[in-house]
Amino acid sequence: MLPAEFEDPLLLVPGPSQLAPPARRHVGRHVGHRSEMFRRVFRETTELLKRVFDTSGDVHILTASGTGAVDAAILNFIKPSDKVLALVFGTFGRRFAEQASRACSKVYRLVVPLGTTPSPAQVRTFVESEGLKEIDVAIMVFNETNPGVTLRELPDIVRYVHDLGGIAVVDNVSGLGGDYFSCDKWDIDVAISSSQKCLASPPGLSFITVRTPEAERRLSSNTCVSTYFDLKLTKKFLEKNETPFTPAVNLLFALRDSLDFIVNNVGLDRWIRWHRDRARLILDVLEKLKLRPFVENSDVRSVTVLSFLYPESVSPAEFRSLVYRLYNIEIADGMDDLRGRIFRIGNMGWVTRRDILALVAALASAVRVLTGDRLGSLDEALELVAKANLLV
Ligand SMILES: Cc1ncc(COP(=O)(O)O)c(C=O)c1O
């Protein structure tokens, strides 16, 4: 038997995700980052990212994971004297607020229960109850990866933030490319994402798009205390299709190929539809297995992170461990308060019908091994997988 590290697992965690086939071939290349070829690939990549963000603004590419881009947004758009409104409905919104509170002391957190998202009315009531007449920056996650919910009313919330005189900085690390999102149509000032989720590229790159005059004004008037994350510096280099410091060249090539595949080969709309169709299928199939989604309101359930309650009478750790040891399939536990309460399936990037078939069979098999029970109707679940109308 081959050592496990030579056999890639079926990776169904909420990132990193499985790579799109064209993104797999660049690790061995050596290309200088001040070369003509690099500049061409960099330009193509930023143009493709603009399409995916649907933004008329600049897209800055950073060599850092998503957390680095969140830090960069905070360092460039938040001043110590600012009033920041933070919407918290999961782990990454909470972390965003914690990161922001390193930069300024006035972070007003609206926290709503796990499995829900704040409505525009709740945001308004909160702002009024805090006696806020205006704010400087609002920070929020669009697709909250733990527990797996999406802020569907984001456009209304962004409008309200603008009424309060602030800019909206939106983390869409785990949703970009997997669910509809438009910076231009929703008038988002600053948005953040990264390479290793629905864009089916290797981890290591993240992005910030800056598109409104107000965001540009804040950027140019702010002194960034970081050199590496100074977006004024990256903007200068962006104009010549370069980065100020050595970027992860090979990852950029992989990203360009993956984006080119998504946008020009598959088509962005079809790529997003593929994510939606898979989410529907996984939910339907797991329902046949009597596994219950954690998020009760289907309107706010994430398309790209599907969370389920663990089957009764199995140990959560043993369940995931068995799925991994027997079938080499990685799914994720919940985080923070949801650890041991939910498991999460990453429906991101390159996930095929064969992968879903393997997942379903593995989950059913693990429960059978651990409890001797049968989970719902595997036959019916397999029939749904066979009949689903999927891209691949
Ligand atoms: C919504 C969200 N924001 C930020 C991050 C942090 O990204 P990274 O792990 O790439 O630093 C994640 C990671 O899962 C995420 O899901």
Ligand as a Chemical Component Dictionary entry (heavy atoms), coordinates in Angstrom:
data_LIG
# 
_chem_comp.id                   LIG 
_chem_comp.type                 NON-POLYMER 
_chem_comp.pdbx_formal_charge   0 
_chem_comp.three_letter_code    LIG 
# 
loop_
_chem_comp_atom.comp_id 
_chem_comp_atom.atom_id 
_chem_comp_atom.alt_atom_id 
_chem_comp_atom.type_symbol 
_chem_comp_atom.charge 
_chem_comp_atom.model_Cartn_x 
_chem_comp_atom.model_Cartn_y 
_chem_comp_atom.model_Cartn_z 
_chem_comp_atom.pdbx_ordinal 
LIG C1 C1 C 0 -15.273 33.587 5.929 1  
LIG C2 C2 C 0 -13.811 33.361 6.160 2  
LIG N1 N1 N 0 -13.029 34.427 6.410 3  
LIG C3 C3 C 0 -11.714 34.283 6.624 4  
LIG C4 C4 C 0 -11.114 33.050 6.586 5  
LIG C5 C5 C 0 -9.657  32.933 6.853 6  
LIG O1 O1 O 0 -9.037  32.459 5.716 7  
LIG P1 P1 P 0 -7.620  31.712 5.783 8  
LIG O2 O2 O 0 -7.822  30.445 6.516 9  
LIG O3 O3 O 0 -7.339  31.543 4.309 10 
LIG O4 O4 O 0 -6.668  32.625 6.444 11 
LIG C6 C6 C 0 -11.881 31.928 6.341 12 
LIG C7 C7 C 0 -11.295 30.584 6.326 13 
LIG O5 O5 O 0 -11.945 29.574 6.292 14 
LIG C8 C8 C 0 -13.265 32.091 6.108 15 
LIG O6 O6 O 0 -14.034 31.035 5.863 16 
# 
loop_
_chem_comp_bond.comp_id 
_chem_comp_bond.atom_id_1 
_chem_comp_bond.atom_id_2 
_chem_comp_bond.value_order 
_chem_comp_bond.pdbx_ordinal 
LIG C1 C2 SING 1  
LIG C2 N1 SING 2  
LIG C2 C8 DOUB 3  
LIG N1 C3 DOUB 4  
LIG C3 C4 SING 5  
LIG C4 C5 SING 6  
LIG C4 C6 DOUB 7  
LIG C5 O1 SING 8  
LIG O1 P1 SING 9  
LIG P1 O2 DOUB 10 
LIG P1 O3 SING 11 
LIG P1 O4 SING 12 
LIG C6 C7 SING 13 
LIG C6 C8 SING 14 
LIG C7 O5 DOUB 15 
LIG C8 O6 SING 16 
# 
